[in-house]
Amino acid sequence: MPLSIHEREQFLAEPIWYDYEPGGVAWVLSRPESRKAKLISEAGRFTLLVRRATPTTRYVSIEGPVIDFGPSTEDEVRRMARRYLPRDAVEPYVDFARREHRIRMRPEHWLSSDLG
């Protein structure tokens, strides 16, 4: 069944920083007023796709319900920043991202592939 124009306008896929530990929940950071946060809040669930290109191309997609949506702590923002930024850029990012909210998801569906 084709999607309506309205439904198509609600679709969003964009790069995002994430964190996940095996057996735990996945979480992302977003400003509460962002389109991304609003759509996730309305849907009550979201999907992440993680791709790695070296040494072989692999990906994993996870999907599940939002279990928590609220203000992040400085420690959470710092943890996320350390995952993606050089050491000297972490604290400036923490200062910048003080209004970010944490969106946690419990993965229910997994799909993965190793294309190498």
N, C-alpha and C positions, 0 to 999 in steps of 0.2 A: 504494500500500500504506500503510495507516495506521501511524503511529508507535506503538510500545508506550509504556506509562506510563513505564517506565524511560528510554526514549530521550527522551521529552518532558521529563523532569526534567533532562536533560543540556543542554538548549537554554539559551542565555544571550544576550541582546541588551541592551546598555546603553550610555549615552554614555561616551566615552573620549577622552582627548587622544591625538593621533597626530602623527607627523611623516613626511614623504615628500618626496623630491626626484626629479624626472623622471629615469627610467632607473635609479633606485636601489632601495633596499628601503624598505618601510614599517615603522615601529616604534612600539610603545606601551610604556608603563610600567605595572607592576602589582606589588603585593606578592606574593612567591612563594607565600604561604599562602592567597591569595584564591581564591575559587571560579573566577573568570575564569582565573587563571593555571593552576590545576589542570586545568580543562577544555581549555584550549589545549594544555597539555603532553600530555595524554592523546590528543587528536585529532591533534596534530602539524601543525595548520593552523588558519587562522581567516579571517574575513571582516570587512572594514571597510566601512561605508557613510557617505559624507560628503555632507551636504546643505547647500546654500547657498540662501537665500530671496530675497536682493536682489542686483542689481536684478531678476533673474528667478529662478524656482525651477529649480535644477539639482542633479543628484546624480551620484555615481559610486560604484560598488561594486567592491571588489577582493577577491580571494580567492587564497590560496596557502599553501605550506608554511612552517612555522617553520624558519628557518635558524640561529637563535641564541637562546638563552634563558639569561640569566645576570645577575649583578649589574651595575647601571648605574654609571656614573661621575658625580661631581658635575657635570662639564661637560655630560654628556647630560641630566641632570635640569634643569640651569640652562637649556640650550637649549630644552627642552620648555616650561619655565615661562615663558620670554621670549615664546614663541609665543602664550600664552594669558592671561598675567597682566600687570597694570600693573607698571612698573619697581620700585616700592617694595615689591611683594609677592613678588618673585622670590626673594630670599635667605631670607626666612622659609619659603617653600615648599621650597627646597633643604634646609634644616635638617629640615623635617618629612618629606621623602621620601627620606631617606638609605638606607632599606632596599628601595627600589623596584628591581625587576629590569627589564631591557630585553628585550623580545620582538620579534625582527626577523622579517619575513615577506617572501619574494620573490613579488611579485604574478604570478600565472599567468593569472587570468581577470579581465576588466574588463567592466563594464556601465555605461553612462552615458546620461543624458538631460537635455535642456534643455526644460523644460516652459513656457517663456515665450515 
